[in-house]
């Protein structure tokens, strides 16, 4: 058994770990609250923008804001976009996302775009190449997703793998096919039609529609990034809660062993005193 001084040092170190995990748990909880508010605001704005776009009638499809001659130069490969954490301090949710993506991945027919440094590192360790890597935005507002949109416009098909916040203790991995998802929404429509007979478009209706399409894609991708960050914060909170509980239990065990060690030393000294007294009395007799 360790000596009390050693156990006291171990308990001090474990107490520091308890305090650190508690602090990280609190930070994650705060970021969850802030990010949830941003997701709700972004969703409401997207609905308003979609309401305007869905009333415009220039053709039957969603063209992703591409120019007229872009169709002939589209890359026929499928683009995978994965949204991961910037660092490895996010629980196991990134590994689950990569596992799902790699199960679908085919090097010959797929290109990968990575958002988040942790995902780029994990792919590199597995020897999987990616065409581009972007840092996960550190801020939860004014996310500039236009570089990602520019890449999406070059591909005929895009799938996004992201992390969705369900509850504080439950996060799930999702994937959506961006093209079909937006095209399905484009077919919903509304009764009030905005066209050139009642409105003036500058420079023309196609240019206005293309701008709206690019704007909605930027908002949609930003929403998915926010959703992923929200899930990452929740995963971090869950991991820190588990670590905090384990460190509290370990500290309690160390403190118990500390008391046992002190008692063992006292008992040993008491035995030495008693044995010494017996020897003294035996000598006097």
C-alpha positions as CSV (number, residue, x, y, z in Angstrom):
1,X,0.0,0.0,0.0
2,X,1.2,3.5,-0.8
3,X,2.3,5.8,2.0
4,X,-0.2,8.6,3.0
5,X,2.0,11.4,1.5
6,X,1.9,9.6,-1.9
7,X,-1.8,9.1,-1.7
8,X,-2.4,12.7,-0.7
9,X,-0.5,13.8,-3.8
10,X,-2.6,11.5,-6.0
11,X,-5.8,12.9,-4.4
12,X,-4.7,16.4,-5.2
13,X,-4.0,15.5,-8.8
14,X,-7.3,13.8,-9.1
15,X,-9.1,16.8,-7.5
16,X,-7.5,19.0,-10.3
17,X,-8.9,16.6,-12.9
18,X,-12.4,16.8,-11.2
19,X,-12.3,20.6,-11.4
20,X,-11.1,20.6,-15.0
21,X,-13.8,18.2,-16.2
22,X,-16.4,20.2,-14.4
23,X,-15.2,23.4,-16.0
24,X,-15.2,21.9,-19.5
25,X,-18.7,20.5,-18.8
26,X,-19.9,24.0,-18.0
27,X,-18.3,25.5,-21.1
28,X,-19.9,22.9,-23.3
29,X,-23.3,23.5,-21.7
30,X,-23.0,27.2,-22.3
31,X,-22.0,26.8,-26.0
32,X,-24.9,24.4,-26.5
33,X,-27.3,27.1,-25.3
34,X,-25.8,29.8,-27.5
35,X,-25.6,27.6,-30.7
36,X,-29.2,26.3,-30.4
37,X,-30.3,29.9,-30.5
38,X,-28.3,30.5,-33.7
39,X,-29.7,27.4,-35.4
40,X,-33.3,28.5,-34.7
41,X,-32.6,32.0,-36.1
42,X,-30.9,30.5,-39.2
43,X,-33.9,28.1,-39.8
44,X,-36.4,30.9,-39.6
45,X,-34.5,33.1,-42.0
46,X,-34.1,30.2,-44.4
47,X,-37.9,29.6,-44.4
48,X,-38.5,33.2,-45.2
49,X,-36.0,33.2,-48.1
50,X,-37.4,29.9,-49.4
51,X,-40.9,31.4,-49.3
52,X,-39.8,34.1,-51.8
53,X,-37.8,31.7,-54.0
54,X,-40.6,29.2,-54.2
55,X,-42.8,31.8,-55.8
56,X,-40.4,32.5,-58.6
57,X,-41.1,30.6,-61.8
58,X,-38.2,30.7,-64.4
59,X,-37.9,26.9,-65.0
60,X,-38.7,23.6,-63.3
61,X,-35.4,22.8,-61.6
62,X,-33.0,24.0,-59.0
63,X,-29.8,25.0,-60.8
64,X,-27.6,25.8,-57.7
65,X,-26.9,29.3,-59.0
66,X,-24.8,27.9,-61.9
67,X,-24.2,29.8,-65.1
68,X,-25.9,28.7,-68.3
69,X,-22.7,27.0,-69.7
70,X,-21.7,25.2,-66.5
71,X,-23.8,22.1,-67.2
72,X,-21.5,20.8,-69.9
73,X,-18.4,21.1,-67.6
74,X,-19.8,19.5,-64.4
75,X,-17.7,16.9,-62.7
76,X,-19.5,13.5,-62.9
77,X,-18.0,12.2,-59.7
78,X,-20.0,12.5,-56.5
79,X,-18.8,15.0,-53.9
80,X,-18.8,14.0,-50.2
81,X,-18.7,16.8,-47.7
82,X,-17.9,15.7,-44.1
83,X,-18.3,18.1,-41.2
84,X,-16.2,17.2,-38.2
85,X,-14.7,18.9,-35.1
86,X,-11.7,21.2,-35.3
87,X,-9.9,19.3,-32.6
88,X,-10.0,15.8,-31.2
89,X,-11.7,16.9,-28.0
90,X,-15.3,16.0,-29.1
91,X,-16.1,12.5,-27.9
92,X,-16.5,9.7,-30.4
93,X,-19.0,11.3,-32.7
94,X,-16.4,12.1,-35.4
95,X,-15.2,8.5,-35.6
96,X,-18.8,7.4,-36.1
97,X,-19.3,9.9,-38.9
98,X,-16.1,8.8,-40.7
99,X,-17.1,5.1,-40.3
100,X,-20.4,5.9,-42.0
101,X,-18.8,7.9,-44.8
102,X,-16.0,5.4,-45.5
103,X,-18.6,2.6,-45.8
104,X,-20.1,4.5,-48.8
105,X,-16.8,5.8,-50.2
106,X,-15.4,4.7,-53.6
107,X,-12.1,6.3,-54.6
108,X,-12.9,6.0,-58.3
109,X,-16.3,7.7,-58.2
110,X,-16.1,10.0,-55.2
111,X,-14.2,13.2,-54.1
112,X,-14.1,14.3,-50.5
113,X,-14.2,17.8,-49.0
114,X,-13.5,18.1,-45.3
115,X,-14.7,20.7,-42.8
116,X,-12.8,20.4,-39.5
117,X,-9.2,19.6,-38.8
118,X,-10.0,16.4,-36.9
119,X,-11.6,14.8,-39.9
120,X,-8.7,15.7,-42.1
121,X,-6.2,14.1,-39.7
122,X,-8.3,10.9,-39.4
123,X,-8.6,10.6,-43.1
124,X,-4.8,11.1,-43.5
125,X,-4.1,8.4,-40.9
126,X,-6.3,6.0,-43.0
127,X,-4.6,7.0,-46.2
128,X,-7.8,8.5,-47.7
129,X,-7.2,11.5,-49.9
130,X,-9.4,14.6,-50.0
131,X,-9.6,17.4,-52.5
132,X,-10.0,20.3,-50.0
133,X,-10.0,21.0,-46.3
134,X,-11.5,24.0,-44.5
135,X,-11.2,24.8,-40.8
136,X,-14.4,24.6,-38.8
137,X,-15.5,28.2,-38.1
138,X,-14.6,29.2,-34.6
139,X,-17.6,31.6,-34.4
140,X,-21.2,30.5,-34.5
141,X,-22.4,33.4,-36.6
142,X,-21.6,34.9,-40.0
143,X,-20.3,31.6,-41.3
144,X,-18.8,32.0,-44.7
145,X,-19.8,28.9,-46.7
146,X,-19.4,30.5,-50.1
147,X,-16.1,28.6,-50.9
148,X,-17.9,25.3,-50.2
149,X,-20.8,26.4,-52.4
150,X,-18.4,27.2,-55.2
151,X,-17.1,23.6,-55.0
152,X,-20.6,22.1,-54.9
153,X,-21.5,24.0,-58.1
154,X,-18.8,22.0,-59.9
155,X,-20.3,18.6,-59.2
156,X,-23.5,17.1,-60.4
157,X,-24.2,15.3,-57.1
158,X,-23.3,16.1,-53.5
159,X,-23.8,14.2,-50.3
160,X,-23.2,15.9,-46.9
161,X,-22.3,13.9,-43.8
162,X,-23.0,15.8,-40.6
163,X,-23.9,15.4,-36.9
164,X,-27.3,16.2,-35.6
165,X,-28.2,17.3,-32.1
166,X,-31.1,15.3,-30.8
167,X,-30.8,15.9,-27.1
168,X,-28.0,16.6,-24.5
169,X,-27.2,12.9,-24.3
170,X,-28.1,11.8,-27.8
171,X,-26.5,12.8,-31.0
172,X,-26.8,11.1,-34.4
173,X,-24.9,10.9,-37.7
174,X,-26.9,12.0,-40.7
175,X,-26.3,12.1,-44.5
176,X,-28.3,14.0,-47.0
177,X,-28.2,14.1,-50.8
178,X,-28.0,17.8,-51.4
179,X,-29.3,17.8,-55.0
180,X,-32.5,15.7,-54.5
181,X,-33.2,17.4,-51.2
182,X,-33.3,20.9,-52.6
183,X,-35.1,19.7,-55.8
184,X,-37.9,18.2,-53.7
185,X,-38.3,21.4,-51.9
186,X,-38.4,23.3,-55.2
187,X,-41.4,21.3,-56.3
188,X,-43.5,22.4,-53.3
189,X,-44.3,25.9,-54.5
190,X,-47.0,28.4,-53.3
191,X,-50.1,29.9,-54.7
192,X,-48.7,33.5,-55.2
193,X,-46.5,33.5,-58.2
194,X,-43.8,36.2,-58.7
195,X,-43.0,36.7,-62.4
196,X,-42.0,39.4,-64.8
197,X,-45.6,40.4,-65.5
198,X,-45.9,41.9,-62.0
199,X,-42.3,42.5,-61.0
200,X,-39.2,44.1,-62.5
201,X,-36.0,42.0,-62.2
202,X,-32.5,43.5,-62.6
203,X,-30.6,42.4,-64.6
204,X,-33.2,39.6,-65.3
205,X,-35.2,36.9,-63.5
206,X,-32.6,34.2,-64.1
207,X,-29.9,36.3,-62.4
208,X,-32.1,37.0,-59.4
209,X,-33.0,33.3,-59.1
210,X,-29.4,32.2,-59.3
211,X,-28.5,34.7,-56.6
212,X,-31.3,33.3,-54.4
213,X,-30.2,29.7,-55.1
214,X,-26.6,30.5,-54.0
215,X,-27.8,32.4,-50.9
216,X,-30.0,29.4,-49.9
217,X,-27.2,27.0,-50.4
218,X,-24.9,29.1,-48.2
219,X,-27.5,29.2,-45.5
220,X,-28.3,25.5,-45.8
221,X,-24.6,24.5,-45.5
222,X,-24.1,27.0,-42.6
223,X,-27.1,25.4,-40.9
224,X,-25.5,21.9,-41.2
225,X,-22.2,23.3,-39.8
226,X,-24.1,24.8,-36.9
227,X,-26.0,21.5,-36.3
228,X,-22.7,19.6,-36.3
229,X,-21.1,22.1,-33.9
230,X,-24.1,21.7,-31.6
231,X,-23.8,17.9,-31.7
232,X,-20.1,18.2,-31.0
233,X,-20.7,20.4,-28.0
234,X,-23.3,17.9,-26.7
235,X,-20.9,15.0,-27.4
236,X,-18.2,16.9,-25.5
237,X,-20.6,17.6,-22.6
238,X,-21.4,13.9,-22.5
239,X,-17.8,12.9,-22.5
240,X,-16.9,15.4,-19.8
241,X,-19.8,14.3,-17.7
242,X,-18.6,10.7,-17.8
243,X,-15.0,11.8,-17.1
244,X,-16.2,14.0,-14.2
245,X,-18.1,11.1,-12.7
246,X,-15.1,8.7,-13.1
247,X,-12.7,11.2,-11.6
248,X,-15.0,11.8,-8.7
249,X,-15.2,8.1,-8.0
250,X,-11.4,7.7,-8.4
251,X,-10.8,10.6,-6.0
252,X,-13.1,9.0,-3.4
253,X,-11.3,5.7,-3.7
254,X,-7.9,7.4,-3.3
255,X,-9.2,9.2,-0.2
256,X,-10.4,6.0,1.2
257,X,-7.0,4.4,0.7
258,X,-5.4,7.5,2.2
259,X,-7.4,7.0,5.4
260,X,-6.7,3.2,5.4
261,X,-3.0,4.0,5.0
262,X,-2.9,6.4,7.9
263,X,-4.8,4.0,10.1
264,X,-2.4,1.2,9.1
265,X,0.6,3.3,10.1
266,X,-1.1,4.2,13.4
267,X,-1.9,0.5,14.1
268,X,1.7,-0.4,13.3
269,X,3.1,2.2,15.7
270,X,0.6,1.1,18.4
271,X,1.8,-2.5,17.9
272,X,5.4,-1.4,18.2
273,X,4.6,0.5,21.4
274,X,2.7,-2.5,22.9
275,X,5.5,-4.9,22.0
276,X,8.0,-2.5,23.5
277,X,6.1,-2.4,26.7
278,X,5.8,-6.1,26.9
279,X,9.6,-6.4,26.5
280,X,10.2,-3.9,29.2
281,X,7.9,-5.6,31.6
282,X,9.4,-9.0,30.8
283,X,12.9,-7.6,31.5
284,X,11.7,-6.1,34.9
285,X,10.2,-9.5,35.9
